[in-house]
Amino acid sequence: MSLHSLPSLSELTDRARVVTCPLRVPFRGVTEREIMLIEGPDGWVEWSPFLEYGPEEASRWLRSALLLGWDAESLRPAGSRVLPSVEVNATVPAVDVSADPDLVPALLDRYPGCTTVKVKVAQQGQTLADDVARVRAVREARPGIAVRVDANTGWSVDEAFAAAVALTDPSQGGGPLDYMEQPCATVEELAELRRRLGSRGMMVRIAADELIRKASDPLAAVQAGACDVAVLKAAPLGGVDHVRAIAEEVGRYGVAVTVSSALESAVGMYAGLLAVATLPGYEDDDEMVVHPQAAGLATGSLYAEEVCAPRQIVDGRLAVEQCVPEDARLDALASPAARRDWWFDRLAASYQVLAETH
């Protein structure tokens, strides 16, 4: 860890604010996002591991935040390029288009200039027909847009293959897929799905997400030939420096990279933006320079209320700049005392794990 020394736990709690931000539509099964914001010497940072994560996993998110807040200079290596803005994709949650046919076009309107969209699929309680209808609605609203689908490990190999067939079937309003993100849960299943798709001559790339950010070895899926794309998230992987290191490694295997969010606020999104802006270039199997895929960092559009003015998407891109929360918004969105105490207890447990490995 490049932090010269960890700030004390008391310093973190003194500088912390806990807020609850409502979402426009349910995402990952939640309707609001609880977030801890901490004002560090190098700017405001976010610590927002999902509620079900334990101290060990949450400590990686804490490392990411503390690097930005207390040692930001180390994340901008001397002589490295830093892009002023990065291309981003639109995101469509697992909405029911039969209930509101106008919802998908309205959601896409929040992503001006984006030429790629990620559509959530395999939602519990929904069917493949629901997924097909949702993707069809996206294609009808934005003809020619590149479509990714994200199943969050929700399918078996047979289900994922059937989904690939249905989602690319022109008779069902389907078309090419940019990739299928984490359609199955295991490395073996992703590898089998890739083989099966290849044997049918189906040009559908497979992306790994959970198998990278939640694995003890984030390179295992790549080394096993189980994916064409690595989805990297700064906070879950422990920070911007870890994202860059993993991106450089997977590039040696000709695997492309998409940097994505973990549903952070505008404050926390800076880590992902900085990671994309400083990614190393690399060559694929054809010796062509591979650039980062459109990043999944525009999920701020899913928030109904934010801790600061929303980041503006301009021509499908987001500027690489830090955001400062507004006092009035912090006060209005402040979490109840019981939830604040819960987060402070959680911070103490995660801090102990981080301190032991620092």
Phi, psi and omega in degrees: 000134185272357173299127180297319175202147180288137169296154181290157178298321180294325177296319180295314182294325178294330184263001190264147171229139179247127183231160175237117184251124179284148177260156179289320179222155179302141180216129187057027178080007180244154179249355177209158185237119175272134188219138169256126175250138183230130179270106179264170178301331181260011178127171178287140178228168184237138171235109187216050175301143181303151192301331184278353184281139179276178185302321183295311180294318180295335180293332177293320176297324180292319176303314180303314182294316184291327176299315181291323184276335186236350181210046185298329183299329181292342182272359177239077183305143181302131177085354181280149178283146175228110180294143179285338179207161181228147177288140181231160176256157171282161178226130176241113178295179183281062181280156180268103184289339178290332180281329182209090183298338182272356186291317182297311177301323180294320177296317182292333177298341180280000183235066184298129176084356180287132181252004177227142179226140172255127182247126177285135181224177177061032178291136179301133181092352177251171182241170175299325177299323176296319179295315180300317180296320181292316179293322177299319178297323177296313181296323179290324180285327182225077180304134177088355180290143177285132186246127169249149173237142184237114183262350179049046177069019189280353185241154165279174178299315180298318180293320180293320179295316178298322178294318179299319179296311183294318185286344177254004182279113181301331181291342177254016181081015181274178180188191182301147174250135175297311170190165172254120183267124177041059180293329182233170191273330190245161176301316182298320180292318178296318179297318179295318179297317178300318179296317183294318178296318179296322180293336177266002180071025181267118183273073179239115180285153178246131179249142177251132178237284181304326181289351176256307187282341180252004185268151174292330175240101184292349180264356186301315182295323179292313182294335179275000181069031185266356183210157175256340183225137174254122177266118186244134181235126191299306184296310180298333181271358175101002175137169182301319181296323178292322177300313181297318181295317180292320179300320179294321179293312183292333177298330179293340178263007181072019180267132180283167184233134167238122173271130186229168182264167171245041179061042177283165172283180178300330178292309183290337182294341182300325180301314179294319179297317179294323178299312179297316185295342182239015181296143176287149173277158178204170183248147178272191183296338180264013179062031175260140179292128182258125177262159178301144173295162173307126188280146177271059187242017180253026183286357173301336178294346179276349180277136173279326177221143184235168181277348176207176180303134182301146173295138181265128175276123180238116181053041176076016184228155175243138177289145179269087181210151180283152176246146179247122180295149180267137183304318182296321180288321177300319179292316183292328184259007183303134180286155176301156184304321181297321180288323177299316179297321179299317180291323178293322175296319179295320177300317180299318180293318180289323178299320180298318178298315180296318181298325181289337182254356184286000000 
